[in-house]
Amino acid sequence: MTHDDLVAAYSAPGRHYHDLRHVQDCLTWLAGVAGLSAGDREILTAAIWWHDVVYDPTRADNEEQSAVLAERHVAPELRDEVGRLIRLTRTHDVAPGDRRGALLVSIDLAILAADDVTYDAYARAIRREYAHVPDEVYRAGRAAVLERFVSRPVIYPDPGFAAALDEKARANLARELDELRT
């Protein structure tokens, strides 16, 4: 797969949030992270580009399929780590001491701490991606996902992201949960 193929995948119809803009936003967050080696930056950049390359809201294995595809196409020396990082975006659970994993997951979840207008646009985009799901079922499922994040001691496993974003993310999640329940 070429860079153009990646861009095409993220630009496919039906992608309202998991699109090229999401990749660009993630890359912007990565650019703001200090203290990374060139190797860490290369691995995280590849993981960002590939983490949602396969995205079908009717399937539960998007992360696995994205990881497998990445492992076929990234440089051999990056293959295992990029695949591992992509798989973390399924649960967003990161082991203590896994800085790369903490950064990728935190970057992927940064949207949760957006300003109200941007967050609301994100929530509407997610709903559009799941347009095939009846409203009542969507509300229950989305609420369950958001409640899992709210129940965590920290939403962002990277300490810098946690300090900067956790409070706003919790406010956004609480606001969306209130809307889903009414």
C-alpha positions in Angstrom: 0.0 0.0 0.0 1.3 3.4 -0.9 0.8 6.7 0.9 -1.9 7.5 -1.7 -3.7 4.2 -0.8 -3.7 5.2 2.8 -5.1 8.6 2.0 -7.8 6.9 -0.2 -8.7 4.5 2.6 -9.2 7.3 5.1 -11.1 9.3 2.5 -13.6 6.5 1.8 -17.3 7.2 1.9 -18.9 6.6 5.3 -15.9 7.8 7.3 -17.2 10.8 9.2 -14.7 10.7 12.1 -12.2 7.9 11.5 -11.0 9.8 8.4 -7.9 11.7 7.2 -8.6 14.6 9.4 -8.4 12.3 12.5 -5.0 11.1 11.2 -3.8 14.6 10.7 -5.0 15.6 14.2 -3.2 12.7 15.7 0.0 13.6 13.8 -0.3 17.2 15.1 -0.6 15.9 18.7 2.5 13.7 18.1 4.4 16.7 16.8 3.8 18.4 20.1 5.3 15.6 22.2 8.8 16.4 23.4 11.7 14.1 24.2 11.1 11.4 21.6 13.9 9.7 19.8 13.7 9.6 16.0 13.0 5.9 16.2 10.1 6.4 18.6 8.7 9.2 16.4 9.0 7.0 13.3 7.2 4.1 15.0 4.4 6.3 16.4 3.9 8.1 13.0 3.5 4.7 11.3 1.1 3.5 14.0 -1.0 6.6 13.6 -1.2 6.3 9.9 -2.2 2.6 10.0 -4.3 2.4 13.2 -7.7 3.0 11.6 -6.9 2.2 8.0 -9.5 -0.6 8.2 -12.7 0.9 9.6 -16.0 -0.8 9.1 -18.5 0.1 12.0 -20.3 -3.2 11.4 -17.3 -5.2 12.4 -15.5 -5.7 15.7 -12.0 -6.5 14.3 -11.0 -3.3 12.7 -7.9 -2.8 14.9 -6.7 -6.3 14.2 -7.3 -6.0 10.5 -5.5 -2.6 10.5 -2.6 -4.1 12.4 -2.3 -7.1 10.0 -2.3 -4.8 7.0 0.3 -2.5 8.6 2.5 -5.5 9.4 2.5 -6.4 5.7 3.5 -2.9 4.6 5.7 -1.1 7.1 9.5 -1.6 7.2 10.4 -5.0 8.7 12.2 -3.3 11.7 8.9 -1.5 12.6 6.5 -4.3 11.9 6.1 -5.9 15.3 6.0 -2.7 17.3 3.6 -0.9 14.9 1.2 -3.9 15.0 1.4 -4.1 18.8 0.6 -0.4 19.1 -2.3 -0.5 16.7 -3.8 -3.4 18.7 -3.8 -1.3 21.8 -6.3 1.0 20.3 -9.0 -1.7 20.5 -9.2 -1.5 24.3 -7.1 1.6 25.0 -5.5 -0.4 27.9 -1.8 0.2 28.3 0.7 -1.6 30.6 2.6 0.5 33.1 5.9 1.7 31.6 4.8 1.4 28.0 5.5 5.0 26.9 4.9 4.4 23.2 1.6 2.7 23.9 0.6 5.4 26.4 1.3 8.1 23.8 -0.6 6.4 21.0 -3.6 5.7 23.1 -3.6 9.2 24.6 -3.2 10.8 21.1 -6.0 8.6 19.7 -8.3 9.8 22.6 -7.3 13.5 22.5 -10.5 14.3 20.8 -12.4 13.6 24.0 -10.9 16.8 25.5 -11.8 19.1 22.6 -13.7 22.3 23.0 -17.5 21.9 23.2 -18.1 22.7 19.5 -15.4 20.3 18.2 -16.5 17.5 20.7 -20.1 17.8 19.6 -19.1 17.6 16.0 -17.0 14.5 16.8 -20.0 12.9 18.6 -22.3 13.6 15.7 -19.7 12.1 13.3 -19.5 8.9 15.3 -23.3 8.7 15.2 -23.2 9.0 11.4 -20.6 6.2 11.2 -23.1 4.1 13.1 -26.2 5.2 11.2 -27.1 1.5 10.6 -27.7 1.1 14.4 -31.1 1.9 15.7 -31.2 5.0 18.0 -32.1 3.2 21.2 -29.4 0.5 20.7 -26.8 3.2 19.7 -27.5 5.3 22.8 -27.1 2.3 25.1 -23.9 1.1 23.3 -22.3 4.5 23.1 -23.2 5.2 26.8 -21.5 2.0 27.8 -18.3 2.9 25.9 -18.2 6.4 27.4 -18.9 5.0 30.9 -15.9 2.7 30.6 -13.7 5.8 30.0 -15.3 7.8 32.8 -14.8 4.9 35.3 -11.0 4.8 34.6 -8.7 6.5 37.2 -7.2 8.3 34.2 -8.5 8.4 30.7 -5.1 9.2 29.2 -2.3 6.8 30.1 0.4 9.3 29.2 1.0 11.5 32.3 1.4 14.7 30.2 -1.8 14.1 28.3 -3.6 13.2 31.5 -2.6 16.4 33.3 -3.6 18.5 30.3 -6.7 16.8 29.0 -8.4 14.6 31.6 -10.6 17.2 33.3 -12.0 18.5 30.0 -12.5 15.0 28.6 -14.5 14.0 31.7 -16.7 17.1 31.3 -17.3 16.3 27.7 -18.1 12.7 28.4 -20.5 13.6 31.2 -22.3 16.1 28.9 -22.6 13.5 26.1 -23.8 10.8 28.6 -26.5 13.2 29.9 -27.6 13.8 26.2 -27.6 10.0 25.5 -29.8 9.3 28.6 -32.5 12.0 27.8 
